Amino acid sequence: MKPYAHTNSKGKTYYLFSREQKLKNSDKTITMYYFAKDPENKKGTPVAKVPEDRVVSETKTGLLVLKKRKAG
């Protein structure tokens, strides 16, 4: 599967991946999303599209992050 690709305002393309992370003091496992420069990232699982409850945002430095979508 090809990961979701997003180009930031500086013209660099990043690819969306996810991985499961177990919380330290709990038995809970959460899904962490992150952007990588390499579409063949070995550390995570490619994500084909942005989850419906999230939106892609860009910091002042051009770093891409996923934020929770505002209700309403």
N, C-alpha and C positions, 0 to 999 in steps of 0.2 A: 504494500500500500504506500502511496506517496503522501508525505506529510503536507499539511496546510502551509502555504508559503505567503509571506507578507513582506512587502518592501517598505522600509521606513523613509522618513523625509530626507535622509542623506543618501538614498539610493542603494542601500545594502539590503539584501534579501535574507530573511531568517525563516526557519522552519519549526513548526510546532510539534512538541513531543510530550509524553507523559510518563510517569513512573509511580509505582505504589511505594509509599513510605510509612513504616510502622512508627507510631508515636512512642517516645521513650518511656513514659510513665503510665502507659495505657496499652490495652490490647487492640486499640483502634488502628485502622489503616486508612490513610487518606490518599487521594490521587493528586499528585503535584504536576502542574503544567509548566513547561519552560520552552523558550525559543533558543535554537542553536543555529550557528552559521552553516554547519555541514548537514546536508540532507541525508547522509548515511550515518547519523549519530548512533553509536552502539550502546549507549547507556540507557536509552529509553525506547518507548514504543511510539511509532509515528501516529499522529492524530490527523485524520482527513479533513475535519472541519472544526471550527471553534464551537465549544459546547454552548447550548442555547442560553444558559444562565450566565454566560461570560461575554465580555467585549474586549477587543484588542485596543490597548492604549499605548501611547508613546511618551517616554520621559523627555525632559529637555535635552538630554544627551543623545537621544535616538534609540535608547534601549526599549525594546518591546516587552510589555507585560500584559497579563490577562487580569481584568478587574471584574468583579461581580456586577452584573447588570442591575441598574437601579429599578426598584419596583415601581410600577405605575405606568 
